[in-house]
């Protein structure tokens, strides 16, 4: 089981104990960009407005669609490919946990 820590407390400690360093700025930037460990989501199948491809999947957190068109050898769209990755590529939500019933 992983530990959950406060991002704000960690940044405060770094700012209090590390003085004048480019590394400090870089480390703080990385910490600020990390997705939250509590950001749980799930892939939801929805009806899209596209008459040719009426279904899609979206992230439950940011509603970003995570599918792409598949093409035949002539470059014509033949269907959608649903990509159910472990994390949302848009918001970083963890799609592996309790929100997915796993």
C-alpha positions in Angstrom: 0.0 0.0 0.0 1.4 3.4 -0.9 1.5 6.4 1.4 -0.6 9.5 0.6 1.2 12.7 1.5 0.2 16.3 1.3 1.6 18.0 -1.8 1.4 21.4 -0.1 3.3 20.1 3.0 6.0 18.6 0.8 6.5 21.8 -1.1 6.6 23.8 2.1 9.4 21.5 3.5 11.4 21.8 0.3 11.0 25.6 0.3 12.1 25.7 4.0 15.1 23.5 3.8 16.5 23.8 0.2 18.0 27.3 -0.5 18.6 28.8 -3.9 19.0 26.0 -6.3 17.8 25.3 -9.9 17.3 21.7 -8.7 14.8 23.1 -6.1 12.7 24.8 -8.9 12.8 21.6 -11.0 11.8 19.4 -8.1 8.9 21.7 -7.1 7.8 21.8 -10.7 7.7 18.0 -10.9 5.8 17.7 -7.7 3.2 20.2 -8.9 2.7 18.4 -12.2 2.2 14.9 -10.6 -1.4 13.7 -10.8 -3.2 13.2 -7.5 -3.1 9.7 -6.0 -6.8 10.2 -5.1 -7.7 11.0 -8.7 -9.7 7.8 -9.5 -11.8 7.5 -12.6 -13.2 5.0 -15.0 -13.9 4.7 -18.7 -17.5 5.3 -19.6 -19.1 4.1 -22.8 -21.3 6.9 -24.2 -23.4 7.6 -27.3 -21.6 10.1 -29.5 -23.2 12.5 -32.0 -21.3 10.8 -34.8 -23.8 8.9 -37.0 -21.1 6.7 -38.5 -19.5 5.7 -35.2 -22.3 6.1 -32.5 -20.3 5.0 -29.5 -17.2 6.2 -27.7 -15.5 6.1 -24.3 -14.7 9.0 -22.1 -12.9 9.6 -18.8 -15.4 10.0 -15.9 -13.3 12.9 -14.5 -12.4 15.1 -17.5 -14.8 13.7 -20.1 -11.9 13.4 -22.6 -12.6 10.9 -25.4 -10.1 8.1 -25.5 -10.6 6.4 -28.9 -9.4 6.9 -32.4 -10.6 5.9 -35.8 -9.3 2.8 -37.5 -8.7 3.0 -41.3 -8.6 0.4 -44.1 -5.9 0.1 -46.6 -7.5 2.8 -48.7 -7.5 5.3 -45.9 -11.2 5.1 -45.3 -12.5 5.1 -41.7 -13.9 1.7 -40.8 -14.5 1.9 -37.0 -13.4 3.3 -33.7 -10.7 1.7 -31.6 -11.4 2.2 -27.9 -8.2 2.7 -25.8 -8.7 1.7 -22.2 -5.4 2.7 -20.7 -4.5 2.5 -16.9 -4.4 6.3 -16.7 -6.3 9.0 -18.6 -3.8 10.7 -21.0 -5.6 14.0 -20.5 -6.0 14.4 -16.7 -4.0 11.6 -15.3 -6.9 9.9 -13.5 -6.1 6.4 -12.3 -8.4 4.0 -14.1 -7.3 0.8 -12.2 -8.9 1.2 -8.8 -12.2 1.1 -6.9 -14.0 3.3 -9.4 -13.7 0.5 -11.9 -15.0 -2.1 -9.5 -11.6 -3.9 -9.3 
